[in-house]
């Protein structure tokens, strides 16, 4: 069975990614887990999920990437410079998104709402996106930024807390 999401992920990687990047291990396992969850219930699914969870913990430890199977992630996910990446289990991430090392995408408090990222979002190293926020399509989140509010389509957000510094539609700086 062909997994178009996995093929889109691989298309954004260099050749032979399993030998070059630990992040691809986590992405592959995430896609495999999603396929397992879609299977009909039965003993094969039950055993496969138990094996999946053992492998998940091993890859999570080796790669430093928490990528829960219950998160909704579009095709073409690219994780650069693996390590210290934590994604909440209810996060929604669009297609062709790029995450750098140290990224956290999750809630601000236990049981709180989580972010939704659009398509073609670039998240810089150690950026934090927290709470009930929407990151629009074609956005850039600067390294070490803490995003606590919505970011409109095509915008760049930087700082702690993050503020919009460039809106792509108007191609002008926003002085705040």
MIZA-62235 format. One record per atom (N, C-alpha, C): residue number from 1; x, y, z. Coordinates in Angstrom, 1 decimal, always signed. Each point is the difference from the previous one (the first is absolute). Layout:
+-----+--------+--------+--------+
! num !     px !     py !     pz !
+-----+--------+--------+--------+
! NUM !      X !      Y !      Z !
...
+-----+--------+--------+--------+
END
This chain:
+-----+--------+--------+--------+
! num !     px !     py !     pz !
+-----+--------+--------+--------+
!   1 !   +0.8 !   -1.2 !   +0.0 !
!   1 !   -0.8 !   +1.2 !   +0.0 !
!   1 !   +0.9 !   +1.2 !   +0.0 !
!   2 !   -0.3 !   +1.0 !   -0.9 !
!   2 !   +0.8 !   +1.2 !   -0.1 !
!   2 !   -0.5 !   +1.0 !   +1.0 !
!   3 !   +0.9 !   +0.7 !   +0.7 !
!   3 !   -0.3 !   +1.1 !   +0.9 !
!   3 !   +0.5 !   +1.3 !   -0.6 !
!   4 !   -0.9 !   +0.7 !   -0.6 !
!   4 !   +0.3 !   +1.3 !   -0.7 !
!   4 !   +0.6 !   +1.0 !   +1.0 !
!   5 !   -0.4 !   +0.0 !   +1.2 !
!   5 !   +0.6 !   +0.9 !   +1.0 !
!   5 !   +1.4 !   -0.3 !   +0.3 !
!   6 !   +0.3 !   -1.3 !   +0.1 !
!   6 !   +1.4 !   -0.4 !   +0.2 !
!   6 !   +0.9 !   +0.4 !   -1.2 !
!   7 !   -0.6 !   -0.3 !   -1.2 !
!   7 !   +0.8 !   +0.3 !   -1.2 !
!   7 !   +0.3 !   +1.5 !   -0.1 !
!   8 !   -1.0 !   +0.9 !   +0.4 !
!   8 !   +0.2 !   +1.4 !   +0.1 !
!   8 !   +1.1 !   +0.4 !   +1.0 !
!   9 !   +0.0 !   -0.7 !   +1.1 !
!   9 !   +1.1 !   +0.3 !   +1.0 !
!   9 !   +1.3 !   -0.4 !   -0.5 !
!  10 !   +0.1 !   -1.1 !   -0.7 !
!  10 !   +1.3 !   -0.5 !   -0.6 !
!  10 !   +0.5 !   +1.0 !   -1.1 !
!  11 !   -0.9 !   +0.5 !   -0.7 !
!  11 !   +0.3 !   +0.9 !   -1.1 !
!  11 !   +0.8 !   +1.3 !   +0.5 !
!  12 !   -0.2 !   +0.3 !   +1.2 !
!  12 !   +0.6 !   +1.2 !   +0.6 !
!  12 !   +1.3 !   -0.3 !   +0.7 !
!  13 !   +0.4 !   -1.3 !   -0.1 !
!  13 !   +1.3 !   -0.4 !   +0.7 !
!  13 !   +1.1 !   -0.3 !   -1.0 !
!  14 !   +1.2 !   +0.0 !   +0.5 !
!  14 !   +1.1 !   -0.3 !   -0.9 !
!  14 !   +0.0 !   -1.5 !   -0.3 !
!  15 !   +0.8 !   -0.5 !   -1.0 !
!  15 !   +0.0 !   -1.4 !   -0.3 !
!  15 !   +0.5 !   -0.8 !   +1.2 !
!  16 !   -0.6 !   -1.2 !   +0.1 !
!  16 !   +0.4 !   -1.0 !   +1.1 !
!  16 !   -0.2 !   +0.7 !   +1.4 !
!  17 !   -1.2 !   +0.5 !   +0.3 !
!  17 !   -0.2 !   +0.8 !   +1.2 !
!  17 !   +0.1 !   -0.9 !   +1.3 !
!  18 !   -0.3 !   -1.3 !   -0.1 !
!  18 !   +0.1 !   -0.8 !   +1.2 !
!  18 !   +1.4 !   -0.1 !   +0.5 !
!  19 !   +1.0 !   +0.1 !   -0.8 !
!  19 !   +1.4 !   +0.0 !   +0.4 !
!  19 !   +0.5 !   +1.3 !   +0.4 !
!  20 !   -0.7 !   +1.1 !   -0.4 !
!  20 !   +0.5 !   +1.4 !   +0.3 !
!  20 !   -0.7 !   +0.7 !   +1.1 !
!  21 !   -1.3 !   -0.3 !   +0.2 !
!  21 !   -0.8 !   +0.9 !   +0.9 !
!  21 !   -0.8 !   -0.9 !   +0.9 !
!  22 !   +0.2 !   +0.2 !   +1.3 !
!  22 !   -0.9 !   -0.7 !   +1.0 !
!  22 !   -1.4 !   +0.5 !   +0.0 !
!  23 !   -0.2 !   +1.2 !   -0.4 !
!  23 !   -1.4 !   +0.5 !   -0.1 !
!  23 !   -0.9 !   -0.8 !   -0.9 !
!  24 !   +0.6 !   -0.5 !   -1.1 !
!  24 !   -0.9 !   -0.8 !   -0.9 !
!  24 !   -0.5 !   -1.2 !   +0.6 !
!  25 !   +0.8 !   -0.6 !   +1.0 !
!  25 !   -0.5 !   -1.1 !   +0.8 !
!  25 !   -1.3 !   +0.3 !   +0.6 !
!  26 !   -0.1 !   +1.1 !   +0.7 !
!  26 !   -1.2 !   +0.4 !   +0.7 !
!  26 !   -1.2 !   +0.3 !   -0.9 !
!  27 !   +0.3 !   +0.6 !   -1.2 !
!  27 !   -1.0 !   +0.3 !   -0.9 !
!  27 !   -0.6 !   -1.3 !   -0.6 !
!  28 !   +1.0 !   -0.9 !   -0.4 !
!  28 !   -0.5 !   -1.3 !   -0.5 !
!  28 !   -0.9 !   -0.8 !   +1.0 !
!  29 !   +0.5 !   +0.0 !   +1.2 !
!  29 !   -0.8 !   -0.7 !   +1.1 !
!  29 !   -1.4 !   +0.7 !   +0.2 !
!  30 !   +0.0 !   +1.3 !   -0.1 !
!  30 !   -1.3 !   +0.7 !   +0.2 !
!  30 !   -0.9 !   -0.4 !   -1.2 !
!  31 !   +0.5 !   +0.0 !   -1.2 !
!  31 !   -0.9 !   -0.4 !   -1.1 !
!  31 !   -0.4 !   -1.5 !   +0.1 !
!  32 !   +0.9 !   -0.8 !   +0.4 !
!  32 !   -0.4 !   -1.5 !   +0.2 !
!  32 !   -1.1 !   -0.1 !   +1.1 !
!  33 !   +0.2 !   +0.8 !   +1.1 !
!  33 !   -1.0 !   -0.1 !   +1.1 !
!  33 !   -1.4 !   +0.5 !   -0.5 !
!  34 !   +0.0 !   +1.0 !   -0.9 !
!  34 !   -1.3 !   +0.5 !   -0.5 !
!  34 !   -0.6 !   -1.1 !   -0.9 !
!  35 !   +0.7 !   -0.7 !   -0.7 !
!  35 !   -0.5 !   -1.1 !   -0.8 !
!  35 !   -0.5 !   -1.1 !   +0.9 !
!  36 !   +0.7 !   -0.3 !   +1.0 !
!  36 !   -0.5 !   -1.0 !   +1.0 !
!  36 !   -1.3 !   +0.4 !   +0.6 !
!  37 !   -0.1 !   +1.2 !   +0.4 !
!  37 !   -1.3 !   +0.5 !   +0.6 !
!  37 !   -1.2 !   -0.1 !   -0.9 !
!  38 !   +0.3 !   +0.1 !   -1.3 !
!  38 !   -1.1 !   +0.0 !   -1.0 !
!  38 !   -0.5 !   -1.5 !   -0.3 !
!  39 !   +0.8 !   -1.0 !   +0.4 !
!  39 !   -0.4 !   -1.4 !   -0.2 !
!  39 !   -1.2 !   -0.3 !   +0.8 !
!  40 !   -0.7 !   -1.0 !   -0.5 !
!  40 !   -1.2 !   -0.5 !   +0.8 !
!  40 !   +0.5 !   -0.7 !   +1.2 !
!  41 !   -0.8 !   +0.0 !   +1.1 !
!  41 !   +0.4 !   -0.6 !   +1.2 !
!  41 !   +0.1 !   -1.5 !   -0.1 !
!  42 !   +1.0 !   -0.6 !   +0.7 !
!  42 !   +0.2 !   -1.4 !   +0.0 !
!  42 !   +1.3 !   -0.4 !   +0.7 !
!  43 !   +0.3 !   -1.2 !   +0.0 !
!  43 !   +1.3 !   -0.4 !   +0.7 !
!  43 !   +1.2 !   +0.5 !   -0.7 !
!  44 !   +0.0 !   +0.0 !   -1.3 !
!  44 !   +1.2 !   +0.5 !   -0.7 !
!  44 !   +0.3 !   +1.5 !   +0.3 !
!  45 !   -1.1 !   +0.8 !   +0.0 !
!  45 !   +0.2 !   +1.4 !   +0.4 !
!  45 !   +0.4 !   +0.1 !   +1.4 !
!  46 !   -0.5 !   -0.8 !   +0.9 !
!  46 !   +0.3 !   +0.1 !   +1.4 !
!  46 !   +1.5 !   -0.3 !   +0.2 !
!  47 !   +0.5 !   -1.0 !   -0.6 !
!  47 !   +1.4 !   -0.4 !   +0.1 !
!  47 !   +0.9 !   +1.1 !   -0.6 !
!  48 !   -0.4 !   +0.4 !   -1.2 !
!  48 !   +0.8 !   +1.0 !   -0.7 !
!  48 !   +0.1 !   +1.3 !   +0.8 !
!  49 !   -1.1 !   +0.4 !   +0.6 !
!  49 !   +0.1 !   +1.2 !   +0.8 !
!  49 !   +0.9 !   -0.1 !   +1.2 !
!  50 !   +0.0 !   -1.2 !   +0.6 !
!  50 !   +0.9 !   -0.2 !   +1.2 !
!  50 !   +1.4 !   +0.1 !   -0.5 !
!  51 !   +0.4 !   -0.6 !   -1.1 !
!  51 !   +1.3 !   +0.1 !   -0.6 !
!  51 !   +0.3 !   +1.5 !   -0.4 !
!  52 !   -1.0 !   +0.7 !   -0.5 !
!  52 !   +0.2 !   +1.4 !   -0.4 !
!  52 !   +0.4 !   +0.8 !   +1.3 !
!  53 !   -0.7 !   -0.2 !   +1.1 !
!  53 !   +0.3 !   +0.8 !   +1.2 !
!  53 !   +1.4 !   -0.3 !   +0.5 !
!  54 !   +0.5 !   -1.2 !   -0.1 !
!  54 !   +1.3 !   -0.3 !   +0.5 !
!  54 !   +1.0 !   +0.7 !   -0.9 !
!  55 !   -0.2 !   -0.1 !   -1.3 !
!  55 !   +0.9 !   +0.7 !   -1.0 !
!  55 !   -0.1 !   +1.5 !   +0.1 !
!  56 !   -1.2 !   +0.5 !   +0.3 !
!  56 !   -0.2 !   +1.5 !   +0.2 !
!  56 !   +0.9 !   +0.5 !   +1.1 !
!  57 !   +0.0 !   -0.7 !   +1.2 !
!  57 !   +0.8 !   +0.5 !   +1.1 !
!  57 !   +1.5 !   -0.1 !   -0.3 !
!  58 !   +0.4 !   -1.0 !   -0.8 !
!  58 !   +1.4 !   -0.1 !   -0.4 !
!  58 !   +0.4 !   +1.1 !   -0.9 !
!  59 !   -0.8 !   +0.3 !   -1.0 !
!  59 !   +0.3 !   +1.1 !   -1.0 !
!  59 !   -0.1 !   +1.3 !   +0.7 !
!  60 !   -1.0 !   +0.2 !   +0.9 !
!  60 !   -0.1 !   +1.3 !   +0.7 !
!  60 !   +1.3 !   +0.2 !   +0.9 !
!  61 !   +0.5 !   -1.0 !   +0.6 !
!  61 !   +1.2 !   +0.2 !   +0.8 !
!  61 !   +1.2 !   +0.2 !   -0.9 !
!  62 !   +0.2 !   -0.7 !   -1.0 !
!  62 !   +1.1 !   +0.1 !   -0.9 !
!  62 !   +0.1 !   +1.3 !   -0.8 !
!  63 !   -1.2 !   +0.4 !   -0.5 !
!  63 !   +0.0 !   +1.2 !   -0.8 !
!  63 !   -0.4 !   +1.3 !   +0.8 !
!  64 !   -0.5 !   -0.2 !   +1.2 !
!  64 !   -0.4 !   +1.2 !   +0.7 !
!  64 !   -1.2 !   +0.8 !   -0.6 !
!  65 !   -0.9 !   -0.8 !   -0.6 !
!  65 !   -1.2 !   +0.6 !   -0.7 !
!  65 !   -1.2 !   -0.7 !   +0.6 !
!  66 !   -0.9 !   +0.7 !   +0.6 !
!  66 !   -1.3 !   -0.5 !   +0.4 !
!  66 !   -1.0 !   +0.4 !   -1.1 !
!  67 !   -0.4 !   -1.0 !   -0.8 !
!  67 !   -0.9 !   +0.2 !   -1.1 !
!  67 !   -1.2 !   -1.0 !   +0.1 !
!  68 !   -1.0 !   +0.4 !   +0.9 !
!  68 !   -1.1 !   -1.0 !   +0.3 !
!  68 !   -0.8 !   -0.3 !   -1.3 !
!  69 !   -0.4 !   -1.2 !   +0.0 !
!  69 !   -0.8 !   -0.5 !   -1.1 !
!  69 !   -1.4 !   +0.6 !   -0.1 !
!  70 !   -0.5 !   +0.6 !   +1.1 !
!  70 !   -1.3 !   +0.7 !   +0.0 !
!  70 !   +0.1 !   +1.4 !   -0.6 !
!  71 !   +1.1 !   +0.6 !   -0.1 !
!  71 !   +0.1 !   +1.3 !   -0.6 !
!  71 !   -0.3 !   -0.1 !   -1.5 !
!  72 !   -0.6 !   +1.1 !   -0.6 !
!  72 !   -0.4 !   +0.0 !   -1.4 !
!  72 !   +1.1 !   +0.7 !   -0.8 !
!  73 !   +0.8 !   -0.6 !   -0.8 !
!  73 !   +1.1 !   +0.6 !   -0.7 !
!  73 !   -0.2 !   -0.3 !   -1.5 !
!  74 !   +0.0 !   +1.1 !   -0.7 !
!  74 !   -0.1 !   -0.1 !   -1.5 !
!  74 !   +1.2 !   -0.6 !   -0.7 !
!  75 !   -0.1 !   -0.2 !   -1.3 !
!  75 !   +1.2 !   -0.6 !   -0.7 !
!  75 !   +1.1 !   +1.0 !   -0.1 !
!  76 !   +1.2 !   -0.5 !   -0.2 !
!  76 !   +1.2 !   +0.8 !   -0.2 !
!  76 !   +0.6 !   +0.6 !   +1.3 !
!  77 !   -0.1 !   -0.7 !   +1.1 !
!  77 !   +0.6 !   +0.5 !   +1.2 !
!  77 !   +1.5 !   -0.2 !   -0.1 !
!  78 !   +0.7 !   +1.1 !   +0.4 !
!  78 !   +1.5 !   -0.1 !   +0.0 !
!  78 !   +0.5 !   +0.5 !   +1.3 !
!  79 !   +0.8 !   -0.8 !   +0.7 !
!  79 !   +0.6 !   +0.3 !   +1.3 !
!  79 !   +1.5 !   +0.1 !   -0.3 !
!  80 !   +0.5 !   +1.2 !   +0.2 !
!  80 !   +1.5 !   +0.3 !   -0.1 !
!  80 !   +0.6 !   -0.1 !   +1.3 !
!  81 !   +1.2 !   -0.5 !   +0.1 !
!  81 !   +0.8 !   +0.0 !   +1.2 !
!  81 !   -0.8 !   -0.5 !   +1.2 !
!  82 !   -0.2 !   -1.3 !   +0.0 !
!  82 !   -0.9 !   -0.7 !   +1.0 !
!  82 !   +0.4 !   +0.4 !   +1.4 !
!  83 !   -0.9 !   -0.3 !   +0.9 !
!  83 !   +0.3 !   +0.1 !   +1.4 !
!  83 !   -0.9 !   +1.0 !   +0.7 !
!  84 !   -0.4 !   -0.3 !   +1.2 !
!  84 !   -0.8 !   +0.9 !   +0.9 !
!  84 !   -1.3 !   +0.5 !   -0.7 !
!  85 !   -0.6 !   -0.8 !   -0.8 !
!  85 !   -1.2 !   +0.4 !   -0.7 !
!  85 !   -1.2 !   -0.6 !   +0.7 !
!  86 !   -1.0 !   +0.8 !   +0.5 !
!  86 !   -1.1 !   -0.5 !   +0.7 !
!  86 !   -1.3 !   +0.5 !   -0.7 !
!  87 !   -0.8 !   -0.9 !   -0.5 !
!  87 !   -1.3 !   +0.3 !   -0.6 !
!  87 !   -1.1 !   -0.6 !   +0.8 !
!  88 !   -1.0 !   +0.9 !   +0.4 !
!  88 !   -1.1 !   -0.5 !   +0.8 !
!  88 !   -0.8 !   -1.0 !   -0.9 !
!  89 !   -0.7 !   -0.9 !   +0.7 !
!  89 !   -0.7 !   -1.0 !   -0.7 !
!  89 !   -1.3 !   +0.4 !   -0.7 !
!  90 !   -0.4 !   +1.3 !   +0.2 !
!  90 !   -1.2 !   +0.5 !   -0.7 !
!  90 !   +0.3 !   +1.1 !   -1.0 !
!  91 !   +1.3 !   +0.2 !   -0.2 !
!  91 !   +0.4 !   +1.1 !   -1.0 !
!  91 !   -0.4 !   -0.4 !   -1.4 !
!  92 !   -0.3 !   +1.1 !   -0.8 !
!  92 !   -0.3 !   -0.2 !   -1.4 !
!  92 !   +1.1 !   +0.8 !   -0.8 !
!  93 !   +0.7 !   -0.7 !   -0.8 !
!  93 !   +1.1 !   +0.6 !   -0.8 !
!  93 !   -0.3 !   -0.2 !   -1.5 !
!  94 !   +0.0 !   +1.1 !   -0.8 !
!  94 !   -0.3 !   -0.1 !   -1.4 !
!  94 !   +1.1 !   -0.7 !   -0.8 !
!  95 !   -0.2 !   +0.1 !   -1.3 !
!  95 !   +1.0 !   -0.6 !   -1.0 !
!  95 !   +1.3 !   +0.8 !   -0.1 !
!  96 !   +1.0 !   -0.7 !   -0.3 !
!  96 !   +1.3 !   +0.6 !   -0.4 !
!  96 !   +0.6 !   +0.9 !   +1.1 !
!  97 !   -0.2 !   -0.4 !   +1.3 !
!  97 !   +0.6 !   +0.8 !   +1.1 !
!  97 !   +1.4 !   -0.4 !   +0.3 !
!  98 !   +0.8 !   +0.9 !   +0.5 !
!  98 !   +1.3 !   -0.3 !   +0.4 !
!  98 !   +0.2 !   +0.4 !   +1.5 !
!  99 !   +0.6 !   -0.9 !   +0.8 !
!  99 !   +0.3 !   +0.2 !   +1.4 !
!  99 !   +1.5 !   -0.1 !   +0.2 !
! 100 !   +0.6 !   +0.9 !   +0.8 !
! 100 !   +1.4 !   -0.1 !   +0.4 !
! 100 !   +0.0 !   -0.6 !   +1.4 !
! 101 !   +1.2 !   -0.2 !   +0.4 !
! 101 !   +0.2 !   -0.7 !   +1.3 !
! 101 !   -0.5 !   +0.9 !   +1.2 !
! 102 !   -0.4 !   -0.6 !   +1.0 !
! 102 !   -0.4 !   +0.7 !   +1.2 !
! 102 !   -1.4 !   +0.6 !   +0.0 !
! 103 !   -0.8 !   -0.3 !   -1.0 !
! 103 !   -1.3 !   +0.5 !   -0.2 !
! 103 !   -1.0 !   -0.7 !   +0.9 !
! 104 !   -0.9 !   +0.9 !   +0.6 !
! 104 !   -1.1 !   -0.6 !   +0.8 !
! 104 !   -1.3 !   +0.6 !   -0.5 !
! 105 !   -1.0 !   -0.9 !   -0.3 !
! 105 !   -1.3 !   +0.5 !   -0.5 !
! 105 !   -1.0 !   -0.7 !   +0.9 !
! 106 !   -0.6 !   +0.8 !   +0.9 !
! 106 !   -0.9 !   -0.6 !   +1.0 !
! 106 !   -0.9 !   +0.9 !   +0.7 !
! 107 !   -0.6 !   -0.4 !   +1.1 !
! 107 !   -0.9 !   +0.8 !   +0.8 !
! 107 !   +0.7 !   +0.8 !   +1.0 !
! 108 !   -0.7 !   +1.0 !   +0.6 !
! 108 !   +0.6 !   +0.9 !   +1.0 !
! 108 !   -0.2 !   -0.5 !   +1.4 !
! 109 !   -1.1 !   -0.9 !   +0.1 !
! 109 !   -0.3 !   -0.6 !   +1.3 !
! 109 !   -0.6 !   -1.3 !   -0.3 !
! 110 !   +0.0 !   -0.9 !   +1.0 !
! 110 !   -0.5 !   -1.3 !   -0.1 !
! 110 !   -1.5 !   +0.0 !   -0.4 !
! 111 !   -0.3 !   -0.7 !   -1.1 !
! 111 !   -1.4 !   +0.0 !   -0.5 !
! 111 !   -0.3 !   +1.2 !   -0.8 !
! 112 !   +0.9 !   +0.9 !   -0.3 !
! 112 !   -0.3 !   +1.2 !   -0.8 !
! 112 !   +0.0 !   -0.3 !   -1.5 !
! 113 !   -0.4 !   +1.0 !   -0.7 !
! 113 !   -0.1 !   -0.2 !   -1.5 !
! 113 !   +1.4 !   +0.1 !   -0.6 !
! 114 !   +0.2 !   -0.5 !   -1.2 !
! 114 !   +1.3 !   -0.1 !   -0.6 !
! 114 !   +0.0 !   +0.7 !   -1.4 !
! 115 !   +1.2 !   +0.3 !   -0.5 !
! 115 !   +0.1 !   +0.7 !   -1.2 !
! 115 !   -0.4 !   -0.8 !   -1.3 !
! 116 !   -0.3 !   +0.8 !   -1.0 !
! 116 !   -0.3 !   -0.5 !   -1.4 !
! 116 !   +1.0 !   +0.7 !   -0.9 !
! 117 !   +0.8 !   -0.7 !   -0.7 !
! 117 !   +0.9 !   +0.6 !   -1.0 !
! 117 !   -0.5 !   -0.3 !   -1.4 !
! 118 !   +0.1 !   +1.1 !   -0.8 !
! 118 !   -0.5 !   -0.1 !   -1.4 !
! 118 !   +1.1 !   -0.8 !   -0.9 !
! 119 !   -0.1 !   +0.2 !   -1.3 !
! 119 !   +0.9 !   -0.6 !   -0.9 !
! 119 !   +1.3 !   +0.8 !   -0.2 !
! 120 !   +1.1 !   -0.6 !   -0.3 !
! 120 !   +1.2 !   +0.7 !   -0.3 !
! 120 !   +0.5 !   +0.9 !   +1.1 !
! 121 !   -0.1 !   -0.5 !   +1.3 !
! 121 !   +0.5 !   +0.8 !   +1.1 !
! 121 !   +1.4 !   -0.5 !   +0.4 !
! 122 !   +0.9 !   +1.0 !   +0.2 !
! 122 !   +1.3 !   -0.2 !   +0.4 !
! 122 !   +0.2 !   +0.4 !   +1.5 !
! 123 !   +0.4 !   -0.9 !   +0.8 !
! 123 !   +0.2 !   +0.3 !   +1.5 !
! 123 !   +1.5 !   -0.2 !   +0.3 !
! 124 !   +0.6 !   +1.2 !   +0.4 !
! 124 !   +1.4 !   +0.0 !   +0.3 !
! 124 !   +0.4 !   -0.7 !   +1.3 !
! 125 !   +1.2 !   -0.2 !   +0.2 !
! 125 !   +0.6 !   -0.7 !   +1.2 !
! 125 !   -0.5 !   +0.6 !   +1.3 !
! 126 !   -0.4 !   -0.9 !   +0.9 !
! 126 !   -0.4 !   +0.3 !   +1.4 !
! 126 !   -1.3 !   +0.9 !   +0.0 !
! 127 !   -0.7 !   +0.1 !   -1.0 !
! 127 !   -1.3 !   +0.8 !   +0.0 !
! 127 !   -1.0 !   -0.8 !   +0.8 !
! 128 !   -0.9 !   +0.7 !   +0.7 !
! 128 !   -1.1 !   -0.5 !   +0.7 !
! 128 !   -1.3 !   +0.5 !   -0.5 !
! 129 !   -0.9 !   -0.8 !   -0.4 !
! 129 !   -1.3 !   +0.4 !   -0.4 !
! 129 !   -1.0 !   -0.6 !   +1.0 !
! 130 !   -0.7 !   +0.8 !   +0.8 !
! 130 !   -0.7 !   -0.5 !   +1.1 !
! 130 !   -1.4 !   +0.6 !   +0.1 !
! 131 !   -1.0 !   -0.9 !   +0.3 !
! 131 !   -1.3 !   +0.4 !   +0.2 !
! 131 !   -0.9 !   +0.0 !   -1.2 !
! 132 !   -1.2 !   +0.6 !   +0.1 !
! 132 !   -1.0 !   +0.0 !   -1.0 !
! 132 !   +0.4 !   +1.1 !   -1.1 !
! 133 !   +1.0 !   -0.3 !   -0.8 !
! 133 !   +0.4 !   +0.9 !   -1.0 !
! 133 !   -0.1 !   -0.6 !   -1.4 !
! 134 !   -0.2 !   +0.8 !   -1.0 !
! 134 !   +0.1 !   -0.4 !   -1.4 !
! 134 !   +1.1 !   +0.6 !   -0.7 !
! 135 !   +0.9 !   -0.8 !   -0.6 !
! 135 !   +1.1 !   +0.5 !   -0.8 !
! 135 !   -0.5 !   -0.2 !   -1.4 !
! 136 !   -0.1 !   +1.1 !   -0.8 !
! 136 !   -0.5 !   +0.0 !   -1.3 !
! 136 !   +0.9 !   -0.7 !   -1.0 !
! 137 !   -0.4 !   -0.1 !   -1.2 !
! 137 !   +0.8 !   -0.6 !   -1.1 !
! 137 !   +1.2 !   +0.9 !   -0.3 !
! 138 !   +1.1 !   -0.7 !   -0.4 !
! 138 !   +1.2 !   +0.8 !   -0.5 !
! 138 !   +0.6 !   +0.9 !   +1.0 !
! 139 !   -0.1 !   -0.4 !   +1.3 !
! 139 !   +0.6 !   +0.8 !   +1.1 !
! 139 !   +1.4 !   -0.5 !   +0.3 !
! 140 !   +0.7 !   +1.0 !   +0.7 !
! 140 !   +1.3 !   -0.4 !   +0.5 !
! 140 !   +0.0 !   +0.4 !   +1.5 !
! 141 !   +0.5 !   -0.9 !   +0.8 !
! 141 !   +0.1 !   +0.3 !   +1.5 !
! 141 !   +1.5 !   +0.0 !   +0.3 !
! 142 !   +0.5 !   +1.1 !   +0.4 !
! 142 !   +1.4 !   +0.2 !   +0.3 !
! 142 !   +0.5 !   -0.9 !   +1.1 !
! 143 !   +1.3 !   -0.3 !   -0.1 !
! 143 !   +0.7 !   -0.8 !   +1.1 !
! 143 !   -0.2 !   +0.7 !   +1.3 !
! 144 !   -0.3 !   -0.9 !   +1.0 !
! 144 !   -0.2 !   +0.4 !   +1.4 !
! 144 !   -1.2 !   +0.9 !   +0.3 !
! 145 !   -0.9 !   +0.1 !   -1.0 !
! 145 !   -1.2 !   +0.8 !   +0.2 !
! 145 !   -1.0 !   -0.8 !   +0.9 !
! 146 !   -0.8 !   +0.7 !   +0.7 !
! 146 !   -1.1 !   -0.6 !   +0.8 !
! 146 !   -1.3 !   +0.6 !   -0.5 !
! 147 !   -0.7 !   -0.8 !   -0.8 !
! 147 !   -1.2 !   +0.4 !   -0.6 !
! 147 !   -1.2 !   -0.3 !   +0.9 !
! 148 !   -0.8 !   +1.0 !   +0.4 !
! 148 !   -1.1 !   -0.1 !   +0.8 !
! 148 !   -1.3 !   +0.5 !   -0.6 !
! 149 !   +0.1 !   +0.6 !   -1.2 !
! 149 !   -1.1 !   +0.6 !   -0.7 !
! 149 !   +0.0 !   -0.4 !   -1.5 !
! 150 !   -1.1 !   +0.1 !   -0.6 !
! 150 !   -0.1 !   -0.4 !   -1.4 !
! 150 !   +1.0 !   +0.8 !   -0.9 !
! 151 !   +0.4 !   -0.7 !   -1.1 !
! 151 !   +0.9 !   +0.6 !   -1.0 !
! 151 !   -0.7 !   -0.1 !   -1.3 !
! 152 !   -0.2 !   +1.1 !   -0.7 !
! 152 !   -0.8 !   +0.0 !   -1.2 !
! 152 !   +0.8 !   -0.6 !   -1.2 !
! 153 !   -0.7 !   -0.4 !   -1.0 !
! 153 !   +0.7 !   -0.6 !   -1.2 !
! 153 !   +1.1 !   +0.8 !   -0.5 !
! 154 !   +1.1 !   -0.6 !   -0.3 !
! 154 !   +1.2 !   +0.7 !   -0.6 !
! 154 !   +0.8 !   +0.8 !   +0.9 !
! 155 !   -0.2 !   +0.0 !   +1.3 !
! 155 !   +0.7 !   +0.9 !   +0.9 !
! 155 !   +1.2 !   -0.7 !   +0.6 !
! 156 !   +0.9 !   +0.8 !   +0.5 !
! 156 !   +1.2 !   -0.5 !   +0.8 !
! 156 !   -0.2 !   +0.5 !   +1.4 !
! 157 !   +0.2 !   -0.9 !   +1.0 !
! 157 !   -0.1 !   +0.4 !   +1.4 !
! 157 !   +1.3 !   -0.3 !   +0.7 !
! 158 !   +0.4 !   +0.9 !   +0.8 !
! 158 !   +1.3 !   -0.2 !   +0.8 !
! 158 !   -0.2 !   +0.7 !   +1.3 !
! 159 !   +0.8 !   -0.5 !   +1.0 !
! 159 !   +0.1 !   +0.6 !   +1.3 !
! 159 !   -0.7 !   -0.8 !   +1.1 !
! 160 !   +0.2 !   +0.6 !   +1.2 !
! 160 !   -0.6 !   -0.6 !   +1.2 !
! 160 !   -0.8 !   +1.1 !   +0.7 !
! 161 !   -1.3 !   +0.1 !   +0.0 !
! 161 !   -0.9 !   -0.9 !   -0.8 !
! 161 !   +0.2 !   +0.5 !   -1.5 !
! 162 !   -0.4 !   -0.9 !   -0.9 !
! 162 !   +0.2 !   +0.2 !   -1.4 !
! 162 !   -0.9 !   +1.2 !   -0.5 !
! 163 !   +0.5 !   +0.8 !   -0.9 !
! 163 !   -0.8 !   +1.0 !   -0.6 !
! 163 !   +0.3 !   -0.1 !   -1.5 !
! 164 !   -1.0 !   +0.5 !   -0.8 !
! 164 !   +0.1 !   +0.0 !   -1.5 !
! 164 !   +1.0 !   +1.0 !   -0.4 !
! 165 !   +1.0 !   -0.3 !   -0.8 !
! 165 !   +1.0 !   +1.0 !   -0.4 !
! 165 !   -0.1 !   +0.2 !   -1.5 !
! 166 !   -0.5 !   -1.0 !   -0.8 !
! 166 !   -0.1 !   +0.2 !   -1.4 !
! 166 !   -1.3 !   -0.7 !   -0.4 !
! 167 !   -0.8 !   +0.7 !   -0.7 !
! 167 !   -1.3 !   -0.6 !   -0.6 !
! 167 !   +0.3 !   -0.1 !   -1.5 !
! 168 !   +0.1 !   -1.2 !   -0.5 !
! 168 !   +0.4 !   -0.3 !   -1.4 !
! 168 !   -1.0 !   +0.6 !   -1.0 !
! 169 !   -1.2 !   +0.1 !   +0.3 !
! 169 !   -1.0 !   +0.6 !   -1.0 !
! 169 !   +0.3 !   +1.4 !   -0.4 !
! 170 !   +0.5 !   +0.8 !   +1.0 !
! 170 !   +0.3 !   +1.4 !   -0.2 !
! 170 !   +1.4 !   +0.3 !   -0.3 !
! 171 !   +0.9 !   -1.0 !   +0.4 !
! 171 !   +1.4 !   +0.1 !   -0.2 !
! 171 !   +0.6 !   +1.2 !   +0.6 !
! 172 !   -0.5 !   +0.4 !   +1.2 !
! 172 !   +0.5 !   +1.1 !   +0.7 !
! 172 !   +0.2 !   -0.4 !   +1.5 !
! 173 !   +1.0 !   +0.7 !   +0.6 !
! 173 !   +0.2 !   -0.3 !   +1.4 !
! 173 !   -1.1 !   +0.6 !   +0.9 !
! 174 !   -0.3 !   -0.6 !   +1.0 !
! 174 !   -1.0 !   +0.5 !   +1.0 !
! 174 !   +0.8 !   +0.4 !   +1.2 !
! 175 !   +0.0 !   +1.3 !   +0.3 !
! 175 !   +0.7 !   +0.4 !   +1.2 !
! 175 !   -1.0 !   +0.0 !   +1.2 !
! 176 !   +0.4 !   -0.7 !   +1.0 !
! 176 !   -0.9 !   -0.1 !   +1.2 !
! 176 !   +0.7 !   +0.3 !   +1.2 !
+-----+--------+--------+--------+
END
